[in-house]
Amino acid sequence: MRFQGTETYVTTDDLSVSVNAAITLERPLLIKGEPGTGKTVLAAEIAKALGKNLIDWTIKSTTKAQHGLYEYDAVARLRDGQLGDERVKDVANYIRPGKLWEAFTADETPILLIDEIDKADIEFPNDLLQELDRMEFYVHETHQTVRAERRPIVIITSNNEKELPDAFLRRCFFHYIKFPDAETMAQIVEVHFPSIKQRLVAEAMRVFFELRDVPGLKKKPSTSELLDWLKLLMADDISPDALRSQEAGTVIPPLYGALLKSEQDVHLLERLAFLHRRERG
């Protein structure tokens, strides 16, 4: 099993090496990088390239490690007991398997995505150490051990909202997805818009990268936002000439709502544009 990207996902050599190294070592691949650099999509593309099933466990602030193993619905069992339901005699009827259980018992080796692990409590990664190491866990209510016959390929993403514990990091293969350079970005655009005018791409990317370089931006526009912007530029038939006169800090780009996501950044560009006009005037 070797991952080299797909028709819809442009990968760099170092990312491909990291994915294949994690598969060879049978360790979770921990992916970090700016929002919008394709961390979450990567797992789906690996699944597509390798012909594997994707099991997606999206982490929230309220998610506990136990949720990934199983949940015991004691309330439902108590209610059924009061109603005289025969199902209460078998506690297994009230065990709800989690995403790890699903991955461990899959018929074929799956891709398990643990998405945005840093959104959970700081203890969450440590609570999964044993299960990810041994690829098994014990169900106390039914006295059974759920064990992976085929070790899943585990992809873990993080946006660096919290520092992950050292003990957890030691068990992972780490890769940081760098923001695409102009050449890689052009390839990404070509994949999504194969018939787009190259003059429009060239001017849009120039404005885009200049905008990312503006000091003080709260949130730099990402790859996904560039793609949204290009789609709007094409839909509104904005000419490359209309973008050529644009210069970061001198005027806000047309349809800027696809690129800028906070009023602070809009006000920053407005102030820079005002200062530029005053200096020229």
Buried (B, 14 or more C-beta within 10 A) or exposed (E): EEBEBBEEBBBBEEBBEBBBEBBEEEBBBBBBBBBBBBBBEBBBBBBBBBEBBBBBBEBEEEBBBEBBBBBBEEEBBEEBEEEEEEBBEEBEBBBEBBBBBBBBBBEEBBBBBBBBBBBBBEEBBBBBBEBBEEBEBEBEEBEEEBEBEBBBBBBBBBBEEBEBBEEBEEBBBBBBBEBBEEEBBBEBBBBBBEEBBEEBBBBBBBBBBBBBEBEEBEBBBBBBBBBBBBBBBBEEEBEBEBBEEBEBBBBBBBBBEBBBBEEEBBEBBEEBBEEBEEEEE
